[in-house]
Amino acid sequence: MGEVETQPEATKFIMLNNSGTLLLNVTWNGTHFGDLGKGLTSEQIVQDGGAYIFFEIENGEYRTRDLVIGEKYKSNRYTFFHNTNIVNLKNTDKICLLSAALTCGNSSSSSDNSSSSSSNPSSSSNNSSSSSEDSSSSSEDTWQSSSSEED
């Protein structure tokens, strides 16, 4: 009846790869998550803050388009989808979809496989539940922060 709510002693971050792309050397805010194969998850204790997620794909180095926030003493989650917006570190003016990474910013001509920066702005809610995985609904990335409360 008188449950005592305890706050976690650490800030956690869970990365989930729901894209069809192997992500190598995944790093967020100085913490290495290793390689994330298709459908795999990596969980680490992290320093809270905001940073891009950096990673490699077979043809180059990339980062997420948007900063990803890790809230202190929470279990934070970020999910990569095929429509996650990414930036090629060699051509940071070009925003692409993760599914089009093999052609993202690797040539001087524009590609039809890229996402324009006019896609849904970050003012829309990025917090979606894990059960909502309709890939046609938005090109926004998904990250969540949750407390240790379990109902």
HELIX and SHEET records of a PDB file:
HELIX    1   1 LEU A   98  THR A  103  5                                   6    
SHEET    1   A 4 THR A  41  VAL A  46  0                                        
SHEET    2   A 4 THR A  11  ASN A  17 -1                                        
SHEET    3   A 4 SER A  75  PHE A  80  1                                        
SHEET    4   A 4 THR A 142  SER A 146 -1                                        
SHEET    1   B 6 THR A  31  LEU A  36  0                                        
SHEET    2   B 6 LEU A  23  TRP A  28 -1                                        
SHEET    3   B 6 ILE A  53  ILE A  57 -1                                        
SHEET    4   B 6 GLY A  60  THR A  64 -1                                        
SHEET    5   B 6 ASN A  85  ASN A  88 -1                                        
SHEET    6   B 6 ASN A  91  LEU A  97 -1                                        
SHEET    1   C 2 GLY A  49  ALA A  51  0                                        
SHEET    2   C 2 VAL A  68  GLY A  70 -1                                        
END                                                                             
